[in-house]
Amino acid sequence: MTDTWKVQDAKARFSEMLDASLSRGPQIVTRRGVEEAVLIPVEQWRELEARPRLTIKDWLLAPGARTEQLVPPRRKYRHRKPLKF
């Protein structure tokens, strides 16, 4: 279960937030209602860091790649008025 902490509460009760992270999972810190940071156990961090990172080429060539959304649809042609000399 992920809990949310305001930044001032996270500062004042950091050890409680750390214990909650170890027992209940990631803890989100917000500033002015916007999620800014996450406190996670170090084992979970190491797992995330050990995962292989895909390059853009690998991502585009993946079997389920969605490349049709990368190019925006073209607008209808607008004809220019002829120039007068």
N, CA, C and O atoms as a Maestro MAE file, in Angstrom:
{
 s_m_m2io_version
 :::
 2.0.0
}

f_m_ct {
 s_m_title
 :::
 protein
 m_atom[340] {
  # First column is atom index #
  i_m_mmod_type
  r_m_x_coord
  r_m_y_coord
  r_m_z_coord
  i_m_residue_number
  s_m_chain_name
  s_m_pdb_residue_name
  s_m_pdb_atom_name
  i_m_atomic_number
  :::
  1 25 0.847 -1.178 0.000 1 A "MET " " N  " 7
  2 3 0.000 0.000 0.000 1 A "MET " " CA " 6
  3 2 0.890 1.238 0.000 1 A "MET " " C  " 6
  4 15 1.785 1.360 0.837 1 A "MET " " O  " 8
  5 25 0.654 2.138 -0.915 2 A "THR " " N  " 7
  6 3 1.445 3.355 -1.027 2 A "THR " " CA " 6
  7 2 0.772 4.467 -0.247 2 A "THR " " C  " 6
  8 15 -0.411 4.746 -0.438 2 A "THR " " O  " 8
  9 25 1.536 5.102 0.638 3 A "ASP " " N  " 7
  10 3 1.032 6.244 1.397 3 A "ASP " " CA " 6
  11 2 1.584 7.523 0.797 3 A "ASP " " C  " 6
  12 15 2.614 7.512 0.123 3 A "ASP " " O  " 8
  13 25 0.891 8.626 1.046 4 A "THR " " N  " 7
  14 3 1.315 9.931 0.567 4 A "THR " " CA " 6
  15 2 1.605 10.825 1.759 4 A "THR " " C  " 6
  16 15 0.828 10.875 2.711 4 A "THR " " O  " 8
  17 25 2.726 11.528 1.703 5 A "TRP " " N  " 7
  18 3 3.165 12.418 2.776 5 A "TRP " " CA " 6
  19 2 3.396 13.812 2.214 5 A "TRP " " C  " 6
  20 15 3.981 13.963 1.142 5 A "TRP " " O  " 8
  21 25 2.942 14.824 2.930 6 A "LYS " " N  " 7
  22 3 3.308 16.190 2.588 6 A "LYS " " CA " 6
  23 2 4.769 16.372 2.968 6 A "LYS " " C  " 6
  24 15 5.262 15.715 3.885 6 A "LYS " " O  " 8
  25 25 5.461 17.258 2.269 7 A "VAL " " N  " 7
  26 3 6.898 17.406 2.490 7 A "VAL " " CA " 6
  27 2 7.212 17.811 3.933 7 A "VAL " " C  " 6
  28 15 8.200 17.340 4.496 7 A "VAL " " O  " 8
  29 25 6.399 18.669 4.538 8 A "GLN " " N  " 7
  30 3 6.670 19.074 5.926 8 A "GLN " " CA " 6
  31 2 6.457 17.912 6.895 8 A "GLN " " C  " 6
  32 15 7.176 17.802 7.887 8 A "GLN " " O  " 8
  33 25 5.475 17.040 6.621 9 A "ASP " " N  " 7
  34 3 5.269 15.849 7.455 9 A "ASP " " CA " 6
  35 2 6.417 14.855 7.265 9 A "ASP " " C  " 6
  36 15 6.870 14.222 8.218 9 A "ASP " " O  " 8
  37 25 6.878 14.728 6.018 10 A "ALA " " N  " 7
  38 3 7.981 13.809 5.741 10 A "ALA " " CA " 6
  39 2 9.252 14.253 6.457 10 A "ALA " " C  " 6
  40 15 10.007 13.417 6.953 10 A "ALA " " O  " 8
  41 25 9.494 15.564 6.515 11 A "LYS " " N  " 7
  42 3 10.665 16.083 7.237 11 A "LYS " " CA " 6
  43 2 10.539 15.825 8.728 11 A "LYS " " C  " 6
  44 15 11.477 15.356 9.373 11 A "LYS " " O  " 8
  45 25 9.377 16.135 9.262 12 A "ALA " " N  " 7
  46 3 9.184 16.039 10.710 12 A "ALA " " CA " 6
  47 2 9.154 14.597 11.198 12 A "ALA " " C  " 6
  48 15 9.573 14.316 12.321 12 A "ALA " " O  " 8
  49 25 8.659 13.673 10.362 13 A "ARG " " N  " 7
  50 3 8.494 12.277 10.792 13 A "ARG " " CA " 6
  51 2 9.207 11.318 9.850 13 A "ARG " " C  " 6
  52 15 8.644 10.300 9.446 13 A "ARG " " O  " 8
  53 25 10.458 11.649 9.497 14 A "PHE " " N  " 7
  54 3 11.185 10.856 8.516 14 A "PHE " " CA " 6
  55 2 11.370 9.409 8.951 14 A "PHE " " C  " 6
  56 15 11.204 8.497 8.141 14 A "PHE " " O  " 8
  57 25 11.711 9.185 10.212 15 A "SER " " N  " 7
  58 3 11.936 7.803 10.657 15 A "SER " " CA " 6
  59 2 10.649 6.988 10.558 15 A "SER " " C  " 6
  60 15 10.696 5.799 10.245 15 A "SER " " O  " 8
  61 25 9.504 7.611 10.819 16 A "GLU " " N  " 7
  62 3 8.216 6.918 10.662 16 A "GLU " " CA " 6
  63 2 7.945 6.603 9.188 16 A "GLU " " C  " 6
  64 15 7.438 5.533 8.851 16 A "GLU " " O  " 8
  65 25 8.292 7.556 8.321 17 A "MET " " N  " 7
  66 3 8.112 7.340 6.886 17 A "MET " " CA " 6
  67 2 9.046 6.231 6.399 17 A "MET " " C  " 6
  68 15 8.654 5.422 5.559 17 A "MET " " O  " 8
  69 25 10.272 6.185 6.916 18 A "LEU " " N  " 7
  70 3 11.215 5.134 6.561 18 A "LEU " " CA " 6
  71 2 10.699 3.764 6.998 18 A "LEU " " C  " 6
  72 15 10.772 2.802 6.233 18 A "LEU " " O  " 8
  73 25 10.183 3.670 8.214 19 A "ASP " " N  " 7
  74 3 9.614 2.407 8.695 19 A "ASP " " CA " 6
  75 2 8.422 1.985 7.831 19 A "ASP " " C  " 6
  76 15 8.266 0.805 7.514 19 A "ASP " " O  " 8
  77 25 7.583 2.955 7.451 20 A "ALA " " N  " 7
  78 3 6.432 2.647 6.592 20 A "ALA " " CA " 6
  79 2 6.896 2.151 5.226 20 A "ALA " " C  " 6
  80 15 6.278 1.262 4.640 20 A "ALA " " O  " 8
  81 25 7.978 2.725 4.724 21 A "SER " " N  " 7
  82 3 8.520 2.281 3.442 21 A "SER " " CA " 6
  83 2 8.988 0.836 3.516 21 A "SER " " C  " 6
  84 15 8.769 0.065 2.581 21 A "SER " " O  " 8
  85 25 9.623 0.468 4.603 22 A "LEU " " N  " 7
  86 3 10.125 -0.891 4.759 22 A "LEU " " CA " 6
  87 2 9.012 -1.905 5.000 22 A "LEU " " C  " 6
  88 15 9.124 -3.058 4.584 22 A "LEU " " O  " 8
  89 25 7.950 -1.489 5.664 23 A "SER " " N  " 7
  90 3 6.889 -2.437 5.989 23 A "SER " " CA " 6
  91 2 5.729 -2.436 4.986 23 A "SER " " C  " 6
  92 15 5.157 -3.488 4.704 23 A "SER " " O  " 8
  93 25 5.378 -1.256 4.443 24 A "ARG " " N  " 7
  94 3 4.197 -1.168 3.576 24 A "ARG " " CA " 6
  95 2 4.498 -0.863 2.121 24 A "ARG " " C  " 6
  96 15 3.590 -0.886 1.290 24 A "ARG " " O  " 8
  97 25 5.747 -0.579 1.794 25 A "GLY " " N  " 7
  98 3 6.090 -0.302 0.398 25 A "GLY " " CA " 6
  99 2 6.389 1.166 0.155 25 A "GLY " " C  " 6
  100 15 6.540 1.936 1.103 25 A "GLY " " O  " 8
  101 25 6.477 1.556 -1.107 26 A "PRO " " N  " 7
  102 3 6.876 2.919 -1.474 26 A "PRO " " CA " 6
  103 2 6.006 3.988 -0.818 26 A "PRO " " C  " 6
  104 15 4.797 3.826 -0.657 26 A "PRO " " O  " 8
  105 25 6.666 5.091 -0.444 27 A "GLN " " N  " 7
  106 3 5.992 6.223 0.173 27 A "GLN " " CA " 6
  107 2 6.208 7.441 -0.723 27 A "GLN " " C  " 6
  108 15 7.342 7.768 -1.073 27 A "GLN " " O  " 8
  109 25 5.128 8.101 -1.089 28 A "ILE " " N  " 7
  110 3 5.193 9.246 -1.998 28 A "ILE " " CA " 6
  111 2 5.216 10.535 -1.189 28 A "ILE " " C  " 6
  112 15 4.466 10.685 -0.225 28 A "ILE " " O  " 8
  113 25 6.087 11.469 -1.590 29 A "VAL " " N  " 7
  114 3 6.188 12.775 -0.948 29 A "VAL " " CA " 6
  115 2 5.625 13.816 -1.912 29 A "VAL " " C  " 6
  116 15 5.997 13.855 -3.085 29 A "VAL " " O  " 8
  117 25 4.721 14.662 -1.407 30 A "THR " " N  " 7
  118 3 4.110 15.694 -2.248 30 A "THR " " CA " 6
  119 2 4.527 17.077 -1.784 30 A "THR " " C  " 6
  120 15 4.799 17.304 -0.606 30 A "THR " " O  " 8
  121 25 4.571 17.995 -2.740 31 A "ARG " " N  " 7
  122 3 4.820 19.407 -2.444 31 A "ARG " " CA " 6
  123 2 3.716 20.196 -3.120 31 A "ARG " " C  " 6
  124 15 3.565 20.161 -4.342 31 A "ARG " " O  " 8
  125 25 2.949 20.905 -2.313 32 A "ARG " " N  " 7
  126 3 1.796 21.679 -2.798 32 A "ARG " " CA " 6
  127 2 0.821 20.824 -3.593 32 A "ARG " " C  " 6
  128 15 0.240 21.276 -4.580 32 A "ARG " " O  " 8
  129 25 0.647 19.567 -3.143 33 A "GLY " " N  " 7
  130 3 -0.303 18.659 -3.764 33 A "GLY " " CA " 6
  131 2 0.206 17.935 -5.001 33 A "GLY " " C  " 6
  132 15 -0.527 17.148 -5.599 33 A "GLY " " O  " 8
  133 25 1.457 18.189 -5.395 34 A "VAL " " N  " 7
  134 3 2.039 17.548 -6.583 34 A "VAL " " CA " 6
  135 2 3.042 16.500 -6.125 34 A "VAL " " C  " 6
  136 15 3.915 16.786 -5.305 34 A "VAL " " O  " 8
  137 25 2.918 15.280 -6.655 35 A "GLU " " N  " 7
  138 3 3.848 14.207 -6.297 35 A "GLU " " CA " 6
  139 2 5.246 14.564 -6.797 35 A "GLU " " C  " 6
  140 15 5.441 14.831 -7.983 35 A "GLU " " O  " 8
  141 25 6.219 14.566 -5.875 36 A "GLU " " N  " 7
  142 3 7.571 15.003 -6.212 36 A "GLU " " CA " 6
  143 2 8.621 13.910 -6.068 36 A "GLU " " C  " 6
  144 15 9.565 13.867 -6.856 36 A "GLU " " O  " 8
  145 25 8.482 13.015 -5.070 37 A "ALA " " N  " 7
  146 3 9.521 12.028 -4.807 37 A "ALA " " CA " 6
  147 2 8.899 10.767 -4.219 37 A "ALA " " C  " 6
  148 15 7.751 10.764 -3.773 37 A "ALA " " O  " 8
  149 25 9.698 9.688 -4.231 38 A "VAL " " N  " 7
  150 3 9.254 8.412 -3.676 38 A "VAL " " CA " 6
  151 2 10.381 7.842 -2.833 38 A "VAL " " C  " 6
  152 15 11.541 7.857 -3.245 38 A "VAL " " O  " 8
  153 25 10.042 7.339 -1.653 39 A "LEU " " N  " 7
  154 3 10.991 6.638 -0.801 39 A "LEU " " CA " 6
  155 2 10.682 5.154 -0.913 39 A "LEU " " C  " 6
  156 15 9.582 4.710 -0.583 39 A "LEU " " O  " 8
  157 25 11.675 4.382 -1.388 40 A "ILE " " N  " 7
  158 3 11.488 2.940 -1.558 40 A "ILE " " CA " 6
  159 2 12.609 2.194 -0.846 40 A "ILE " " C  " 6
  160 15 13.687 2.753 -0.644 40 A "ILE " " O  " 8
  161 25 12.375 0.944 -0.464 41 A "PRO " " N  " 7
  162 3 13.441 0.142 0.147 41 A "PRO " " CA " 6
  163 2 14.608 -0.052 -0.822 41 A "PRO " " C  " 6
  164 15 14.414 -0.100 -2.037 41 A "PRO " " O  " 8
  165 25 15.808 -0.162 -0.282 42 A "VAL " " N  " 7
  166 3 17.008 -0.262 -1.109 42 A "VAL " " CA " 6
  167 2 17.001 -1.512 -1.989 42 A "VAL " " C  " 6
  168 15 17.540 -1.468 -3.095 42 A "VAL " " O  " 8
  169 25 16.418 -2.613 -1.545 43 A "GLU " " N  " 7
  170 3 16.353 -3.819 -2.373 43 A "GLU " " CA " 6
  171 2 15.545 -3.554 -3.641 43 A "GLU " " C  " 6
  172 15 15.921 -3.979 -4.734 43 A "GLU " " O  " 8
  173 25 14.447 -2.855 -3.478 44 A "GLN " " N  " 7
  174 3 13.611 -2.533 -4.629 44 A "GLN " " CA " 6
  175 2 14.365 -1.598 -5.583 44 A "GLN " " C  " 6
  176 15 14.263 -1.749 -6.801 44 A "GLN " " O  " 8
  177 25 15.112 -0.643 -5.046 45 A "TRP " " N  " 7
  178 3 15.905 0.265 -5.864 45 A "TRP " " CA " 6
  179 2 16.956 -0.506 -6.667 45 A "TRP " " C  " 6
  180 15 17.149 -0.241 -7.854 45 A "TRP " " O  " 8
  181 25 17.629 -1.453 -6.025 46 A "ARG " " N  " 7
  182 3 18.660 -2.230 -6.717 46 A "ARG " " CA " 6
  183 2 18.053 -3.079 -7.835 46 A "ARG " " C  " 6
  184 15 18.672 -3.251 -8.885 46 A "ARG " " O  " 8
  185 25 16.856 -3.605 -7.619 47 A "GLU " " N  " 7
  186 3 16.174 -4.363 -8.675 47 A "GLU " " CA " 6
  187 2 15.874 -3.469 -9.875 47 A "GLU " " C  " 6
  188 15 16.056 -3.870 -11.025 47 A "GLU " " O  " 8
  189 25 15.414 -2.260 -9.593 48 A "LEU " " N  " 7
  190 3 15.114 -1.325 -10.683 48 A "LEU " " CA " 6
  191 2 16.374 -0.937 -11.442 48 A "LEU " " C  " 6
  192 15 16.354 -0.844 -12.669 48 A "LEU " " O  " 8
  193 25 17.454 -0.712 -10.734 49 A "GLU " " N  " 7
  194 3 18.713 -0.339 -11.372 49 A "GLU " " CA " 6
  195 2 19.313 -1.484 -12.180 49 A "GLU " " C  " 6
  196 15 19.999 -1.240 -13.173 49 A "GLU " " O  " 8
  197 25 19.068 -2.732 -11.771 50 A "ALA " " N  " 7
  198 3 19.650 -3.886 -12.456 50 A "ALA " " CA " 6
  199 2 18.910 -4.248 -13.741 50 A "ALA " " C  " 6
  200 15 19.449 -4.987 -14.564 50 A "ALA " " O  " 8
  201 25 17.705 -3.752 -13.930 51 A "ARG " " N  " 7
  202 3 16.947 -4.070 -15.137 51 A "ARG " " CA " 6
  203 2 17.644 -3.500 -16.371 51 A "ARG " " C  " 6
  204 15 18.181 -2.393 -16.333 51 A "ARG " " O  " 8
  205 25 17.634 -4.257 -17.456 52 A "PRO " " N  " 7
  206 3 18.255 -3.721 -18.678 52 A "PRO " " CA " 6
  207 2 17.426 -2.564 -19.219 52 A "PRO " " C  " 6
  208 15 16.195 -2.591 -19.180 52 A "PRO " " O  " 8
  209 25 18.108 -1.562 -19.717 53 A "ARG " " N  " 7
  210 3 17.426 -0.387 -20.265 53 A "ARG " " CA " 6
  211 2 17.372 -0.509 -21.778 53 A "ARG " " C  " 6
  212 15 18.374 -0.817 -22.424 53 A "ARG " " O  " 8
  213 25 16.202 -0.267 -22.331 54 A "LEU " " N  " 7
  214 3 16.021 -0.341 -23.777 54 A "LEU " " CA " 6
  215 2 16.447 0.972 -24.430 54 A "LEU " " C  " 6
  216 15 16.201 2.053 -23.896 54 A "LEU " " O  " 8
  217 25 17.077 0.863 -25.572 55 A "THR " " N  " 7
  218 3 17.372 2.050 -26.370 55 A "THR " " CA " 6
  219 2 16.136 2.374 -27.195 55 A "THR " " C  " 6
  220 15 15.212 1.565 -27.283 55 A "THR " " O  " 8
  221 25 16.119 3.535 -27.787 56 A "ILE " " N  " 7
  222 3 14.980 3.906 -28.624 56 A "ILE " " CA " 6
  223 2 14.849 2.937 -29.805 56 A "ILE " " C  " 6
  224 15 13.739 2.622 -30.235 56 A "ILE " " O  " 8
  225 25 15.987 2.470 -30.324 57 A "LYS " " N  " 7
  226 3 15.966 1.508 -31.432 57 A "LYS " " CA " 6
  227 2 15.311 0.200 -30.986 57 A "LYS " " C  " 6
  228 15 14.460 -0.339 -31.693 57 A "LYS " " O  " 8
  229 25 15.707 -0.314 -29.808 58 A "ASP " " N  " 7
  230 3 15.105 -1.546 -29.290 58 A "ASP " " CA " 6
  231 2 13.611 -1.363 -29.062 58 A "ASP " " C  " 6
  232 15 12.817 -2.259 -29.348 58 A "ASP " " O  " 8
  233 25 13.237 -0.206 -28.550 59 A "TRP " " N  " 7
  234 3 11.835 0.077 -28.257 59 A "TRP " " CA " 6
  235 2 11.014 0.109 -29.553 59 A "TRP " " C  " 6
  236 15 9.909 -0.431 -29.605 59 A "TRP " " O  " 8
  237 25 11.555 0.742 -30.592 60 A "LEU " " N  " 7
  238 3 10.826 0.844 -31.853 60 A "LEU " " CA " 6
  239 2 10.750 -0.490 -32.595 60 A "LEU " " C  " 6
  240 15 9.784 -0.754 -33.311 60 A "LEU " " O  " 8
  241 25 11.779 -1.333 -32.419 61 A "LEU " " N  " 7
  242 3 11.789 -2.618 -33.113 61 A "LEU " " CA " 6
  243 2 11.137 -3.742 -32.312 61 A "LEU " " C  " 6
  244 15 11.084 -4.879 -32.780 61 A "LEU " " O  " 8
  245 25 10.648 -3.445 -31.128 62 A "ALA " " N  " 7
  246 3 9.997 -4.456 -30.295 62 A "ALA " " CA " 6
  247 2 8.736 -4.964 -30.996 62 A "ALA " " C  " 6
  248 15 8.125 -4.229 -31.773 62 A "ALA " " O  " 8
  249 25 8.338 -6.218 -30.729 63 A "PRO " " N  " 7
  250 3 7.164 -6.788 -31.414 63 A "PRO " " CA " 6
  251 2 5.891 -5.976 -31.228 63 A "PRO " " C  " 6
  252 15 5.078 -5.885 -32.148 63 A "PRO " " O  " 8
  253 25 5.707 -5.388 -30.059 64 A "GLY " " N  " 7
  254 3 4.475 -4.642 -29.817 64 A "GLY " " CA " 6
  255 2 4.634 -3.144 -29.981 64 A "GLY " " C  " 6
  256 15 3.841 -2.379 -29.431 64 A "GLY " " O  " 8
  257 25 5.637 -2.707 -30.723 65 A "ALA " " N  " 7
  258 3 5.900 -1.275 -30.864 65 A "ALA " " CA " 6
  259 2 4.758 -0.579 -31.594 65 A "ALA " " C  " 6
  260 15 4.194 -1.111 -32.550 65 A "ALA " " O  " 8
  261 25 4.436 0.601 -31.131 66 A "ARG " " N  " 7
  262 3 3.372 1.400 -31.736 66 A "ARG " " CA " 6
  263 2 3.996 2.610 -32.421 66 A "ARG " " C  " 6
  264 15 4.054 3.697 -31.846 66 A "ARG " " O  " 8
  265 25 4.456 2.418 -33.636 67 A "THR " " N  " 7
  266 3 5.130 3.506 -34.338 67 A "THR " " CA " 6
  267 2 4.166 4.409 -35.091 67 A "THR " " C  " 6
  268 15 4.542 5.515 -35.478 67 A "THR " " O  " 8
  269 25 2.949 3.970 -35.305 68 A "GLU " " N  " 7
  270 3 2.021 4.799 -36.071 68 A "GLU " " CA " 6
  271 2 1.622 6.063 -35.311 68 A "GLU " " C  " 6
  272 15 1.143 7.019 -35.921 68 A "GLU " " O  " 8
  273 25 1.809 6.083 -34.009 69 A "GLN " " N  " 7
  274 3 1.433 7.263 -33.231 69 A "GLN " " CA " 6
  275 2 2.560 8.284 -33.139 69 A "GLN " " C  " 6
  276 15 2.367 9.354 -32.561 69 A "GLN " " O  " 8
  277 25 3.727 7.983 -33.693 70 A "LEU " " N  " 7
  278 3 4.848 8.906 -33.615 70 A "LEU " " CA " 6
  279 2 4.725 10.054 -34.601 70 A "LEU " " C  " 6
  280 15 5.284 11.127 -34.371 70 A "LEU " " O  " 8
  281 25 4.007 9.850 -35.690 71 A "VAL " " N  " 7
  282 3 3.845 10.888 -36.697 71 A "VAL " " CA " 6
  283 2 2.428 11.436 -36.587 71 A "VAL " " C  " 6
  284 15 1.464 10.677 -36.689 71 A "VAL " " O  " 8
  285 25 2.288 12.745 -36.379 72 A "PRO " " N  " 7
  286 3 0.939 13.301 -36.259 72 A "PRO " " CA " 6
  287 2 0.214 13.247 -37.602 72 A "PRO " " C  " 6
  288 15 0.859 13.269 -38.650 72 A "PRO " " O  " 8
  289 25 -1.108 13.177 -37.585 73 A "PRO " " N  " 7
  290 3 -1.852 13.141 -38.849 73 A "PRO " " CA " 6
  291 2 -1.680 14.456 -39.616 73 A "PRO " " C  " 6
  292 15 -1.573 15.529 -39.022 73 A "PRO " " O  " 8
  293 25 -1.657 14.347 -40.927 74 A "ARG " " N  " 7
  294 3 -1.499 15.542 -41.758 74 A "ARG " " CA " 6
  295 2 -2.811 16.305 -41.828 74 A "ARG " " C  " 6
  296 15 -3.896 15.723 -41.809 74 A "ARG " " O  " 8
  297 25 -2.686 17.593 -41.909 75 A "ARG " " N  " 7
  298 3 -3.879 18.426 -42.080 75 A "ARG " " CA " 6
  299 2 -4.262 18.457 -43.549 75 A "ARG " " C  " 6
  300 15 -3.464 18.121 -44.424 75 A "ARG " " O  " 8
  301 25 -5.474 18.858 -43.795 76 A "LYS " " N  " 7
  302 3 -5.904 19.013 -45.181 76 A "LYS " " CA " 6
  303 2 -5.114 20.154 -45.809 76 A "LYS " " C  " 6
  304 15 -4.760 21.127 -45.143 76 A "LYS " " O  " 8
  305 25 -4.849 20.018 -47.089 77 A "TYR " " N  " 7
  306 3 -4.118 21.061 -47.776 77 A "TYR " " CA " 6
  307 2 -4.948 22.341 -47.825 77 A "TYR " " C  " 6
  308 15 -6.152 22.318 -48.081 77 A "TYR " " O  " 8
  309 25 -4.278 23.433 -47.577 78 A "ARG " " N  " 7
  310 3 -4.939 24.731 -47.746 78 A "ARG " " CA " 6
  311 2 -4.330 25.378 -48.981 78 A "ARG " " C  " 6
  312 15 -3.113 25.539 -49.074 78 A "ARG " " O  " 8
  313 25 -5.158 25.736 -49.898 79 A "HIS " " N  " 7
  314 3 -4.673 26.345 -51.134 79 A "HIS " " CA " 6
  315 2 -4.376 27.822 -50.888 79 A "HIS " " C  " 6
  316 15 -5.140 28.543 -50.247 79 A "HIS " " O  " 8
  317 25 -3.247 28.230 -51.422 80 A "ARG " " N  " 7
  318 3 -2.883 29.647 -51.308 80 A "ARG " " CA " 6
  319 2 -3.577 30.439 -52.400 80 A "ARG " " C  " 6
  320 15 -3.852 29.938 -53.490 80 A "ARG " " O  " 8
  321 25 -3.847 31.679 -52.074 81 A "LYS " " N  " 7
  322 3 -4.401 32.554 -53.099 81 A "LYS " " CA " 6
  323 2 -3.287 32.889 -54.086 81 A "LYS " " C  " 6
  324 15 -2.133 33.048 -53.687 81 A "LYS " " O  " 8
  325 25 -3.620 32.996 -55.356 82 A "PRO " " N  " 7
  326 3 -2.582 33.329 -56.348 82 A "PRO " " CA " 6
  327 2 -2.029 34.722 -56.107 82 A "PRO " " C  " 6
  328 15 -2.743 35.642 -55.708 82 A "PRO " " O  " 8
  329 25 -0.714 34.849 -56.367 83 A "LEU " " N  " 7
  330 3 -0.073 36.157 -56.208 83 A "LEU " " CA " 6
  331 2 -0.436 37.068 -57.378 83 A "LEU " " C  " 6
  332 15 -0.528 36.614 -58.519 83 A "LEU " " O  " 8
  333 25 -0.636 38.322 -57.100 84 A "LYS " " N  " 7
  334 3 -0.939 39.312 -58.149 84 A "LYS " " CA " 6
  335 2 0.336 40.119 -58.404 84 A "LYS " " C  " 6
  336 15 0.973 40.619 -57.476 84 A "LYS " " O  " 8
  337 25 0.690 40.229 -59.683 85 A "PHE " " N  " 7
  338 3 1.884 41.002 -60.057 85 A "PHE " " CA " 6
  339 2 1.501 42.281 -60.691 85 A "PHE " " C  " 6
  340 15 2.370 43.066 -61.073 85 A "PHE " " O  " 8
  :::
 }
 m_bond[339] {
  # First column is bond index #
  i_m_from
  i_m_to
  i_m_order
  :::
  1 1 2 1
  2 2 3 1
  3 3 4 2
  4 3 5 1
  5 5 6 1
  6 6 7 1
  7 7 8 2
  8 7 9 1
  9 9 10 1
  10 10 11 1
  11 11 12 2
  12 11 13 1
  13 13 14 1
  14 14 15 1
  15 15 16 2
  16 15 17 1
  17 17 18 1
  18 18 19 1
  19 19 20 2
  20 19 21 1
  21 21 22 1
  22 22 23 1
  23 23 24 2
  24 23 25 1
  25 25 26 1
  26 26 27 1
  27 27 28 2
  28 27 29 1
  29 29 30 1
  30 30 31 1
  31 31 32 2
  32 31 33 1
  33 33 34 1
  34 34 35 1
  35 35 36 2
  36 35 37 1
  37 37 38 1
  38 38 39 1
  39 39 40 2
  40 39 41 1
  41 41 42 1
  42 42 43 1
  43 43 44 2
  44 43 45 1
  45 45 46 1
  46 46 47 1
  47 47 48 2
  48 47 49 1
  49 49 50 1
  50 50 51 1
  51 51 52 2
  52 51 53 1
  53 53 54 1
  54 54 55 1
  55 55 56 2
  56 55 57 1
  57 57 58 1
  58 58 59 1
  59 59 60 2
  60 59 61 1
  61 61 62 1
  62 62 63 1
  63 63 64 2
  64 63 65 1
  65 65 66 1
  66 66 67 1
  67 67 68 2
  68 67 69 1
  69 69 70 1
  70 70 71 1
  71 71 72 2
  72 71 73 1
  73 73 74 1
  74 74 75 1
  75 75 76 2
  76 75 77 1
  77 77 78 1
  78 78 79 1
  79 79 80 2
  80 79 81 1
  81 81 82 1
  82 82 83 1
  83 83 84 2
  84 83 85 1
  85 85 86 1
  86 86 87 1
  87 87 88 2
  88 87 89 1
  89 89 90 1
  90 90 91 1
  91 91 92 2
  92 91 93 1
  93 93 94 1
  94 94 95 1
  95 95 96 2
  96 95 97 1
  97 97 98 1
  98 98 99 1
  99 99 100 2
  100 99 101 1
  101 101 102 1
  102 102 103 1
  103 103 104 2
  104 103 105 1
  105 105 106 1
  106 106 107 1
  107 107 108 2
  108 107 109 1
  109 109 110 1
  110 110 111 1
  111 111 112 2
  112 111 113 1
  113 113 114 1
  114 114 115 1
  115 115 116 2
  116 115 117 1
  117 117 118 1
  118 118 119 1
  119 119 120 2
  120 119 121 1
  121 121 122 1
  122 122 123 1
  123 123 124 2
  124 123 125 1
  125 125 126 1
  126 126 127 1
  127 127 128 2
  128 127 129 1
  129 129 130 1
  130 130 131 1
  131 131 132 2
  132 131 133 1
  133 133 134 1
  134 134 135 1
  135 135 136 2
  136 135 137 1
  137 137 138 1
  138 138 139 1
  139 139 140 2
  140 139 141 1
  141 141 142 1
  142 142 143 1
  143 143 144 2
  144 143 145 1
  145 145 146 1
  146 146 147 1
  147 147 148 2
  148 147 149 1
  149 149 150 1
  150 150 151 1
  151 151 152 2
  152 151 153 1
  153 153 154 1
  154 154 155 1
  155 155 156 2
  156 155 157 1
  157 157 158 1
  158 158 159 1
  159 159 160 2
  160 159 161 1
  161 161 162 1
  162 162 163 1
  163 163 164 2
  164 163 165 1
  165 165 166 1
  166 166 167 1
  167 167 168 2
  168 167 169 1
  169 169 170 1
  170 170 171 1
  171 171 172 2
  172 171 173 1
  173 173 174 1
  174 174 175 1
  175 175 176 2
  176 175 177 1
  177 177 178 1
  178 178 179 1
  179 179 180 2
  180 179 181 1
  181 181 182 1
  182 182 183 1
  183 183 184 2
  184 183 185 1
  185 185 186 1
  186 186 187 1
  187 187 188 2
  188 187 189 1
  189 189 190 1
  190 190 191 1
  191 191 192 2
  192 191 193 1
  193 193 194 1
  194 194 195 1
  195 195 196 2
  196 195 197 1
  197 197 198 1
  198 198 199 1
  199 199 200 2
  200 199 201 1
  201 201 202 1
  202 202 203 1
  203 203 204 2
  204 203 205 1
  205 205 206 1
  206 206 207 1
  207 207 208 2
  208 207 209 1
  209 209 210 1
  210 210 211 1
  211 211 212 2
  212 211 213 1
  213 213 214 1
  214 214 215 1
  215 215 216 2
  216 215 217 1
  217 217 218 1
  218 218 219 1
  219 219 220 2
  220 219 221 1
  221 221 222 1
  222 222 223 1
  223 223 224 2
  224 223 225 1
  225 225 226 1
  226 226 227 1
  227 227 228 2
  228 227 229 1
  229 229 230 1
  230 230 231 1
  231 231 232 2
  232 231 233 1
  233 233 234 1
  234 234 235 1
  235 235 236 2
  236 235 237 1
  237 237 238 1
  238 238 239 1
  239 239 240 2
  240 239 241 1
  241 241 242 1
  242 242 243 1
  243 243 244 2
  244 243 245 1
  245 245 246 1
  246 246 247 1
  247 247 248 2
  248 247 249 1
  249 249 250 1
  250 250 251 1
  251 251 252 2
  252 251 253 1
  253 253 254 1
  254 254 255 1
  255 255 256 2
  256 255 257 1
  257 257 258 1
  258 258 259 1
  259 259 260 2
  260 259 261 1
  261 261 262 1
  262 262 263 1
  263 263 264 2
  264 263 265 1
  265 265 266 1
  266 266 267 1
  267 267 268 2
  268 267 269 1
  269 269 270 1
  270 270 271 1
  271 271 272 2
  272 271 273 1
  273 273 274 1
  274 274 275 1
  275 275 276 2
  276 275 277 1
  277 277 278 1
  278 278 279 1
  279 279 280 2
  280 279 281 1
  281 281 282 1
  282 282 283 1
  283 283 284 2
  284 283 285 1
  285 285 286 1
  286 286 287 1
  287 287 288 2
  288 287 289 1
  289 289 290 1
  290 290 291 1
  291 291 292 2
  292 291 293 1
  293 293 294 1
  294 294 295 1
  295 295 296 2
  296 295 297 1
  297 297 298 1
  298 298 299 1
  299 299 300 2
  300 299 301 1
  301 301 302 1
  302 302 303 1
  303 303 304 2
  304 303 305 1
  305 305 306 1
  306 306 307 1
  307 307 308 2
  308 307 309 1
  309 309 310 1
  310 310 311 1
  311 311 312 2
  312 311 313 1
  313 313 314 1
  314 314 315 1
  315 315 316 2
  316 315 317 1
  317 317 318 1
  318 318 319 1
  319 319 320 2
  320 319 321 1
  321 321 322 1
  322 322 323 1
  323 323 324 2
  324 323 325 1
  325 325 326 1
  326 326 327 1
  327 327 328 2
  328 327 329 1
  329 329 330 1
  330 330 331 1
  331 331 332 2
  332 331 333 1
  333 333 334 1
  334 334 335 1
  335 335 336 2
  336 335 337 1
  337 337 338 1
  338 338 339 1
  339 339 340 2
  :::
 }
}
